[in-house]
Amino acid sequence: MAAASRACRHLPFAVALAALSSCSLVAPRAPRPTAVTTPAAAAEPQSQAGAAIAAAAAALIGTPYEFGGADLGGFDCSGLALYVYERAGIGIPRTAAEQQRAAQPVPLSELAPGDLVFFRMGGHRIDHVGIYIGGGRFVHAPHQGVAVSSADLANGYYARHLVNGGRFVSAAVSSR
């Protein structure tokens, strides 16, 4: 019951965050090419699933960081992604590097809410992941001592370490 109470307490913030993300100060994304052949019927469930994943991630803002954590007691970055995707009925690998390898690559200019964003923070391998929520922002579990929070992909620090985006939603939608 405490978990439901916590989720309900963060729901208004998630709704407000989604509404405000369209007013971001980040430069607007380039329009998608008009030659995209994705049928509207297939894109609609994907965008609904992505929006649900983004809202679920935003609702967890304020949850403590815990190394190896993947539940409401605390999250590390990949545990947060795993938890949110599991709640949407989509199984993904456990670590950031495994998630990046398994995801369908997405150009940064085509990120959609619910996509994952991958970073190299401390070397040559993927070692950090966040959940894109739109408007150039993502939700992540940064590190010990800092709770789950949102950040801007255009922030100098994150922009320097950002590698690429990845998507699991389209595979799950097309298999249903």
N, C-alpha and C positions, 0 to 999 in steps of 0.2 A: 504494500500500500504506500510505503514511503517513496518508492520509485515513481509511482503514478502521480503522487503529490508533487514531486520534484519536476516531472515532465510537464504537468499542468501549470506549474509556476513559471516555467520558461516559455510556454506556448505564446503568450502575448508578445514576448521579445522576438521570437522567431518570426511571427507575422509582421511585426514592425520592421525587423531587419530585412525581410523580403521586400517590403514596400519601399524602404529607403534605399535598397541596393540599386534600384533603377535611377536614383538621383546621385549616384557616385560622382566624385570629382575625377575619376580615372578617365582618360581619353576614351571616346567611344570606339568600339570594335569596328573593324572594317566590315561592310556588309558581306553576307555570304554570296558566293557566286550564284547566278540565276540558273546555272546548268545542273544544279543538284537534282537528282532523280529520286530522292526518297519520297515514297508516297505519304501523303498527309496522314492517312490512317495509321501508318507505322510510326510516324514522328510523334503523334499525339500521346500514345501510351508511354513512349520513351520520355517525353518532357514531363508527363505526370509523375512517373517513377523518379526521375531526377529531381523534380521539385520536392517530392516527399522525402528523398534522401537528404537534400539540402536543409529542409525544415527540421528534420530529426537531428541533424548535426548542430544546427543553430540552437536547438532546444537544450543541448548539452553544455552550452557555454557556461562556465563557472564550475563545472565538475573538476575535482582535483586531478592533477597529473599523478600517475603511478606507473613506474617502469614495469613493463610486462602486463599492465592492466588492460582489461577488455570488458569491463562492466561498470555499473553505476558507482561502484566504490572508487573508481579512478581509471584513467586511460593513459596509455602512451599513444603516439601518433597512429601507428598501424592498428592498434587495438581499437581506437576510436572509429577508424574506417571500417574495420571488421564488424564492430557492433552495429553501426548504422546500416550497413549493407545487409547484415543478417536480419535486422528488423524489417527490411524491405523484401525479404525472401530471396536474397541473392548471396550465395556463398562466394567468398573471395579468399585468397591466401592470407597468411598471418603477418608476414613482415612487409615493410615498405618496398624492399627490393623485389620480393616475390610478387607483390601486387603490381608493380610497374611492369614486370616481365609478362604477367598474365593478362593485363588490360589491353584493350584495343587502343593503339596510339591515337591521340587527338591533338591536332595542331593547337597551339595556345590561342590563336585567333578564333578558334571554333569551340572553345570551352562552353559547356552548358551546365546549369546547376545539377549537382550530383556527380559530376566528373571528379576524378582524383587528380591532384597536382603533386608532382614528385620533385624532390630537391636532393642535391648533394651538399650537405652542410659541412662535413668534416673530411672529405677526401674524394676518391674517385668512384665511389659506389653510391647508389641511391640509399639514403639513410633517413629520409623524412618524407611524410605524406600528409596532405591536407585534403579537405573536401570542398570543392568549389561551390559557392552559394550564389554566384552572379555578381554583376557590377564590379568585377575585378577583385572580389574578396573571397577568402577561404576560411574555413574553420579547421583548427588543428590543436593538438596537445603539444605545446612547444618543448618543454623540458621540466625537469624536477624543480618544484617551487613555483611554477606558473600554471594556473588552471587552464582548462580548455578555453580558447579565445578565438576571435576572428582577427584576421590581418589582411593587408592589402598586397596583392601580387606585385604592384608597382613600387612598393617600399624598396628602397635601395638594397637592403640586406636580403630580402626574399627574392627580389628580381635578379640579384647576382647569383643566387644558388638554385634558381628554378631551372629544371631540366625539360620537363614536358608534362603533358596531361594524358590521362588514360580513362577509358570508359568500359564499364561492365554492363550498363543498363541495356543497351541495344541487344546484346546477346541473350539476356534474360527475357526481354520482351518478345523477341522473335521465336523463342523456344516454347512459348506458352500457347 
